[in-house]
Amino acid sequence: MPAPERIPTGRLSAMEPAAHPAAPLPSPAAPQAAPPPVTGPRDVLLAEGELTVRGRIQEASNAVLYCTVAYDGTAAACVYKPVAGERPLWDFPDGTLAQREVAAYEISRACGWDLIPPTVLRDGPYGTGMVQEWIEPPESDDEVPELLALIEDEEPGPGWKAVGFAQTGEGRTALLVHADDPRLRRLAVLDAVINNGDRKGGHLLPGAGGEFFAIDHGVTFHAEDKLRTLLWGWAGEPLTEEALAALRELDTALADGRPLAARLAELITDREAAALRARVAGLLRGGRHPEPSGDWPAIPWPPV
């Protein structure tokens, strides 16, 4: 097999002063009571710390601000996405993307998978928004895991799973593949659970320790099927025993009266919560990774 053409995963790092965000922002907001966060140590730092805007991430379509947060002698870099800077979407209620990002983090935690950086909903300089821990990239490109690639063969080689053929210019096509990586496979299950409508390659951030994290979960939890992803390589295959165990734990945690169900009631609608429970039950009943429905584009655009 010819050497694959590596597709870079995401790193939103280009910044400029925050006075000109990608989407309009109001005047700095008066302080408001922060929604109740979960109580992990990183969550407390993000939720309770003093939030200082340092710059703006240019590539984002919504307002995304690079910040620092400091609390009780500890400081960290983070991303702040104010609700006031969200661009309207035709198929999602206005002003709900931040809550959906937090809900995705809660589901990832409930599954026992460290796939999404710590994420909270809180008040900030531009009002309520999502605040998420910043992921520092590796010092060297050699430390970045190879997750996506384009190859000239018609079948993926060992260690890769096929997604589909893509136009690469000048009438040429190439096979889009992703790594047959257990962490990606967990993410494929998580995306099916949260009904992720926008899993692009640029939403996978390599960490400094060789791991990767998934970001940008605003387009999730719709009550209708919206799953669009680059991670179709396992479509129709049996779920792993690990995934089934995580789904059973999640199914229990979503029952009425449980803390997770109460938390999600603050973040998504009753109809969306019911659809979430139905998706988990369906995955457990079928025991397989979902396949494209044919009713909705299976791959997001642009894919990276």
Order of alpha helices (4+ residues) and beta strands (2+ residues): beta-beta-alpha-beta-beta-beta-alpha-beta-beta-beta-beta-beta-alpha-beta-beta-alpha-alpha-alpha
